[in-house]
Amino acid sequence: MKYVSVNVHGRVQGVGFRYFTQHTALECNITGWVKNEDDGSVYIEAIGNEEDMSRFLELIKKGPSRFANVHEMDVTALEGNPKFKSFQIKY
């Protein structure tokens, strides 16, 4: 299993990015959570198998619509095996 944190920078708030991330995670069999940060970025913690995670990250990099624009994605491998039961949006 691959457990990562992702900081997504760009025009990613106010464009449905968290909902897109949740929907994409469910499609890719990824569990975890997503939330907006005060600096305008979006933060994700996610876990899944290697193949599913690669697909998930590629889709996240593209973003949800023509209104979103991902400038940079910082992906960091995390230790541990959290027992996320689903993929949630945190507020």
N, C-alpha and C positions, 0 to 999 in steps of 0.2 A: 504494500500500500504506500502511496505517496501522500504526504501531509505537507501542505504549503500555506504560506501567507502571501497575499498579493496586494500590493498597493497600486491602484490604477489612477493615473494622472491624466488630465485633459479636461474636455467638456464632458463630464460624466455625472453631474448632478442636475436634476431638473429635466432629464431626458428619458426617464424610465430605466436607467441602468441597473438599479437594484432588482427590479422585477425581471428584467431580461436575464440578469445573472442567476436568479432563482430558477427561472424556467429552463435556462441552459443547463444548470446543474442537474435538474431532474431528468432532462433528456440524456445526460451523460453519466447517470448513476453516481453523481458526486453528492456528498453530504457536507454540511458545514453552515456557514453564515456569511452575510454581507451587511455592511453599514456605511453610511456617509460619514466622512470626517470633517472636522471644522475647517480644514485648509482647502476644501473643495475636491479632495480626492475621494476614492471609494476604497474601503479595506475589505478583504475577503480572507477567510480561513476555510480551507477545503481539504477533503481527503477522498481518495478513490484509487483505483488501480492505475498503473502507469499509462496504459493506452487511453482510458477514459479521461484521465487528467490532462494528457496532451491535447486531446480533442477539445475539452472544456476551455483550456487556456487559449487555444487558437481562436475559438469563437468569441471569447471575452475580448481578445485583442481587437477584433473587428467592431465590437459594440452593437447596440440594439437598432440603430437607425441612422439616417443621414444627419440627424441633429446631434448625435454623440460623436465625439472625436477623441480617441485614445492617443495621447502623445507618448506615454511611457508606462510600462508595466514592470514593477519590481517584484520578482518572484523569489521567495526565500524558503528553502526546505526547513521544516520544523521536525523536532523530535517528538516521539510519543505516538499514541494511537487513541485519539479522542473517540468517544462512542457517540458521535452525532447520529441522531435517529432520522434526521431530514435535513433540508436546506432551508434556513430561515433568514428573514430580513429582520435586522435589529434596528431599533430607532433610538 
